Amino acid sequence: MVLYPINSMATPPPTKTHTKRLDFVDSLRGLAALYVILFHMVLVPTTKLILPKWLEPLIMNGGTGVTLFFIISAFTLCYTLQFQRNENNYLRKFYLRRIFRILPLYYVLLIVSFGLTHSFRHILHYRYDLLLYSTFGYNFVPGKQEGLVWASWTLGVEMVFYAIFPFIFYLVKSLKHALMFLIVTLVLAWVNNYLIEYLISANTISKGSFNLGMSFFFQLPVFATGIVCYYLHENYFKGKLIDIKYNKIILFVGLILFFALPYFVFGTYFKGSRIYVMAVVYSMIFLGLSKVSIKLIVNKFTVFLGAISYSTYLNHPRIVYSLNKVYVHIYNICKNESVSILVCSLVTLAFLIPISYITYRIIETPLINYGRNLIKKMK
């Protein structure tokens, strides 16, 4: 089952120092979460939901929510590491922060998923799979890319990026370097696609065993776009060099493209490279919002959704799958497809948000704080 993420990975809860400045980042993360949940509501249940024709192209583009999450991830990593790399043992601290941010909740759900999929009595028989899933090496293994935890293919991509990011950030020190790095990643993505297609044609790997969209190298240009966003923000959008009216124009154009492209472009063009086009669109929205506050986008609810988005990301597939009969019942009662999908969305959030908040509070937050305390002791 191919699932696209809603978290890419959520950053730790913002500190008081950075809360006001990064509200738009958390809000975008929260809205991306809603976008992907809506996308999965159509694809995950056994009985596929019927969408109104006027809404179908927009919702079916929801898989690109992962693109926005990866851009946010790269941006926030650059943003935080610029301060942290002046600390002693900053590399060790960087990896500890990532470990205590990502692993605890994932490992809990990995154990749960293994228990639901296999018998613990046969755990030794699946020791290779468990080693692969627990070390996030499955992204490069045909037939294993999706991961055991639903939607965890993105963690396989993200954790590889985390592993190499400090070295990328050491080399990419300017906007010029970031643009050059973006070009290099696009070349690597093309080479990777060519190599995979060659291996499939040569029957070295089976056709359905390796998904190019889940490949680390295919997604790497999206992270590179996030790094470009960071340097554009720091060099131009952060200060007064660019007037706020240009932020408004960039944001307006980005929003227009977001709503228009699924209807007029993606059905004919850019099918294979849709995520790269959307990376540009999401970057425009991201940079535009950095100085323009729109309450409909940046508000307490979307910021809250951004804070719990990692829990939402890992929890939502099974919840959506479990609500299949509820969705069918709603569609049987209400014959209007637009109203039905709205009611299904509200019911999903009514279950998903409380559960995600609980896992955020009892698993994520304590382990994040434990990691912070451990890093403080290192000082």
N, C-alpha and C positions, 0 to 999 in steps of 0.2 A: 504494500500500500504506500503510494507516494504522498508524503505529507510535507507541506511547507511550513516554516516556523513562524511563531509570533514573538520571538524574542531575540534576538539576536545579540546578543545576550544582554539582558538588562544590567546596567551598571549598578553598583551598590547605592543604597538610598543616599541622595545628595546631602552634603553637609550644609550647615547654615551659611557658610561662606559662599557656596556656589549655587544655592537653591534658586535664587532669583534669576541668575544668568542662564541656567540650564533648564528652566521650566519648559521651554519650547522643545528641547531635546526629549524630555520625558513624555511630553504630550504627543509628539510625533510617534514615539514608541508605542504609546497607548492606542493611538488611532490605527497604527499598523497592525496591532494586535486584533482590533475589531475587524479590520479588513480581511485578515487571514482566517479568522474564526468564521466569518460569513462565507468565505470561499470553501472552507472545509465542511460547513453545514450542508453544502450541495453535494460534495464528493464522498464524504466519509460514511454516512448512513447506508445501510443495506438497500433501503428504498430511496433512490436519488430524488431530491426535491426538484420540483418543476418551478422554473423562474419565469417571471413575466418578461416578455421579449424586450421591453424597453430597458430592463435592468440587467439582462443576462450578460452582455459584453463587459460591463463594468465589474460585476461580481466575479466573473470568470477570469478577470485580470488580477484577482486577489492574491494569486500565488506570487506575484512580484512584491508582496509585502516583505518577503525575505530580503529583497534588494535594499529596501529602506533600512531594515535592521542591520544589515552588514555595513552600510554607509555610516549609520550612527555608531556602530561598534568601532570602526576604524577611526572616526572622528574623536570619540571619547577616549580611546586609547592614546591617541596623539595628545589630546588636551591634558590628560592626567600625567602622562609620562614626561612631559616637558618640565614639570615641577619635581617629579619623583627621581629623575635620573641624577639629580644633584645630591641625593642621599647616599650614605654608605650602603654597600651591598644592595643597590637598587634593583639589580637583576633578580636576586633571590626574593626580594620583597614583591617585585612585579609578579613573579610566578606564584608566590604564596597567595597573593590577592586573587588571582585568577582561580587557583585551586579551591579556595574556600568560598568563592562566589559560585562556581559552576558544579563542582563534584558532589557536594552533600545531597542535594535534592535529586540529582541525576542518579546517583548510586541507590538511593531509596527506591526510586521507580524502576531501576534496573533489576533489583531484587524482586520487586513485585511483578514485573513483566516476566522474569524468568520463572517465577512460581506459577504464573498463569499459563505460560507456554510449555514448560517442561516440568518434569517431576524432580524435586530436589534429591530424590534417591539416585538419580542418574546424573548428578552434577559433574562427576569426573568424566563422563562421556562427552560433556559439552564444555570441558575446561578450555579448549582452544577458542571457542566462541566467546566465553566469558572473559578470557584474557584480551581478546580483540576488542570487545565492547567496552571493557573497563579502562583500556588504554587509549581509546579513540583512534585506533588504527584502521577501522573498518572502511573508511572513505576510499581507500585505495584497493580494496579487495572486491572483485566482482561477486555479485550475489549477496554481499553483506552491507552494501552502502546505506541501506535504509536504517540500519541499527535495530536493536531489539526493542528499545523504548520507542513508541510511536513518535514520529517527527524528529527523531534524534539524528537524522542524517546531517542536519545543519550543525550539530555539535561536533560531528566529525570534521566538518569543514572549518568551523570556528576555532577549534582547539589547535589545529595545525597552524592556523594564522597566528594564534596567540604565541605558539612556540617560536615562531620566526620573527614576530613583530619587533622586538627590541633591536634586532639587527637591521631590519628594514628602516626603522626610525633613525638609527645611527647613520645610515647611508643617505637617506632621503631628508635633506636638511633645508630645502627651499621649495618654492612653488615650481621652479624649473625642474628640479630633481623629481618632484612628484609627478609632473607631466611625463617626464622621461620614463619613470617607473610604470606609469599607466600604459604607455606604448609597449614596454617590455612585457607586461602582463597580458596584453591583448595578443601579442605574438605567441607567448607561451600557451594561451588558451587555444589559439588556432592549431599549433603543433600538437597539443594534447588531443584535440578533436580529430585531427587527421590520423594520429597514431591509433586511437581507439577504434575508429572506423576501419582502419587497415586490419587491426587484430580481429575485428568482427568478420570482415570479408574473408580473412584467411582461416576462419573457424578456430582461431586460437582461444577466443572467448565467445560464449554464446551471445546471440543478439540481445536477449532480454535481461542479461545478467549485469550489465553495466549501464547506468543512466548518466549521460553526459551532463545533464543539468545538475546532478549531485556531485560532480567532480570538483575537487578543490581548485584545480587550475582553471576550470570554466568560471568559477565564482571569484577568482582572485582579482580580475579587473574591477569588480564592484568594490572590494576593499580599497583598491588603489584610488577609486573615485572618491571614497571617504577621506583619504589622505589629502587629495587635491582640495576637497572641501575645507579641510582644516587649514591649509595654508592660504586659501582664498579668504577664509574668515579672519585669520590672524593678520594678514597683510592688508586687506581692503575693507572687509565688512565690520570688523571689530571696532574700529575707530570712526573718525568723521571724514575719512578720505572719500568714501562713497556716500552721497546724500541719501537720506532715508527714502526719498521719492523713488530712487532706483531700486531699493529693496522692495517697495510696493509693486513696481512694474515687474520685477523678476518673480515675485511671489504670484502675482496675478497670471502671468504667462505660464508659470509652472502648474498652477491649478487648472487653467484652461486645458493644457496639454494632458494633464492627468485624467480629466473627464472625457476629452475628445478622442485621444489616441485609440482606446479600445473599440470605438465605434467606426472610425474612419481609416485606420492604418493597420492595426495588428491582424486584421482578417486577410490582408493581402501582402503586406511587407513586414520585414523584421521578425518573422516567426521564430527563427532560431536564435536571434540576438535581441529578443524583446527586453531581457533584463538590462542590457547595456543602454538601450534607449530610455528605459524607465529610471536607470541610475542617473542619467542627466536630468530627467524631469524631477526626481526626488531631490536631487542636489539643489535645483533652483528653488524648490519649496523650502528646503532646509535653510539655505542662505537667506532667502527672503524673510523667513520668520525670525532670523537671528536679531533683527532690529524692529520688526513690525509685530505688534501684539494684536491678535484677533481672538476675541473671547470664545468664538465658536470652535476654535482649534486649540487654543491654550487656555485651559481652565482647570479647576481643582479636580474634576472628574477624570479628565484625560491624563493629568499628572499622576493621579492615583493609579490609573490603569498602567501607566508606564512603570511605576514603581513595582507593581506585582506581575509585570509582563512575563518574567521568566517562569514563574509558577503557572501563569496562564498558558504559556507555551507548552509546558510539559503536561499539564492536566487536561487541556481542552480536547485532544483527539478521542480519548476514551469516553469523556462525558458526552461529546457530540454523538459518538457511536451508540452509546447507551440510550440516548433519547430518540432513537429511530421510531419506536412505536408512538411516542408522543407527537413527533412531527407528522406522522401519518394520520393520527387522530385530528390534529389541527387542520390539515388539508381536507379531511373528510367533512369537517364541520363548516369550514369557511371555503367557499368555492373561488373566492378572489385570490389570485396568486400573489399579488402585491401585499395584501393584508396578511396572508398566510406566512410569507417569508418574514414579515415584520414581527408577527407574534412568535414565530419559531426563534427568532433572534433574541427577543426579550426573555423567553423561557430559558434559552441556553445561558444567557448572562446571569439570570436569577440563580442558576445552579453553579455556574463556573466561577463567578466573582467571589462568593463566600468561601468556596473550597480553596481557591487560589490564595485568598488572603490568609487562610489558616495555615497552609503550607509555607507561605511567605513568613509568617510570624513564628512558627514553631520549628522550622527547619532552616530556611534561608538566613533570617536575621541573626539567630544565635551563633551560627557558624561563621557568618561574616564578622560579627563582633569578636568571636574567638580568634579569627585570623588577624584582625586589627591589633588585638592585645598581644598576640604572639610577635607581631612585627614591632610593636612598641618595646617589648622586652629585648629584641635584637639591638635596639638603639643603645 
